[in-house]
Amino acid sequence: MTVSYQYDVASSTSGGFIRLLFRWRGSVWKLVYREMIFFTALYFPLTMAYRYILTDFQKRIFERIVFLCSTFMDLIPLGFVLGFYVSFIATRWWNQYTAIPWPDKLMNSISLYVPGTDETSRVLRRTMMRYLNVALVLVLRSISMAVKRRFPTRDHLVEAGFMTKLELEMLNSVPSTEFNTFWIPCTWFINLLREAKQECRITDSNGLKLIMEEFNEFRSKCGLLWSYDWI
């Protein structure tokens, strides 16, 4: 799950970057501290042995071994490896950003092609958008600490008005120990769209096709965004 720290760097301060370096949660230190301990445990016995135990002849042999290892390390430039790594990370971050699904285009298409001022039509449009928002929130709960804190459990989705208790029971009835079940509200959306077509609330077949195309793009981006965090 992604750890957010944008609020720590939202404004430029003299010690902002220093404070960011000493953050433990989501920090580089947490990632490399095991390797650092292992390296330190090997380095100090070797340096103490080299400085205080080995004879001059043994030191020359040790220095030759170190020089040989250093020669092999220079075969692959460290700057090239780091540049490739940074380029890969930056590309992955940007791809994740572009994979964020926005429901605006679907909302506009639904408003245009699912007309009606009666109560049933308004509830239909609102419910379709609610299902899209539920799918998006379920994905974001898996990858964002901010969203996870806002909705710690699925019951909080009911309290916030994203789902009804009956819909929550249907969602919980599907096993979800390993995979995200954001696709379930997507199936509810498809069922509502089919009912709207059968009831002739959608009279334009091209409009129905456009809604489906926008929905498939929204669904694909939800899956892609979750996969980025899962891999």
Secondary structure, 3 states (H helix, E strand, C coil): CECCCHHHHCCCCCCHHHHHHCCCCCCHHHHHHHHHHHHHHHHHHHHHHHHHCCCHHHHHHHHHHHHHHHHHHCCCCHHHHHHHHHHHHHHHHHHHHHCCCCCHHHHHHHHHHCCCCCHHHHHHHHHHHHHHHHHHHHHHHHHEHHHHHHCCCCHHHHHCCCCCHHHHHHHHCCCCCCCCCCHHHHHHHHHHHHHHHHCCCCCCHHHHHHHHHHHHHHHHHHHHHHHHHHC
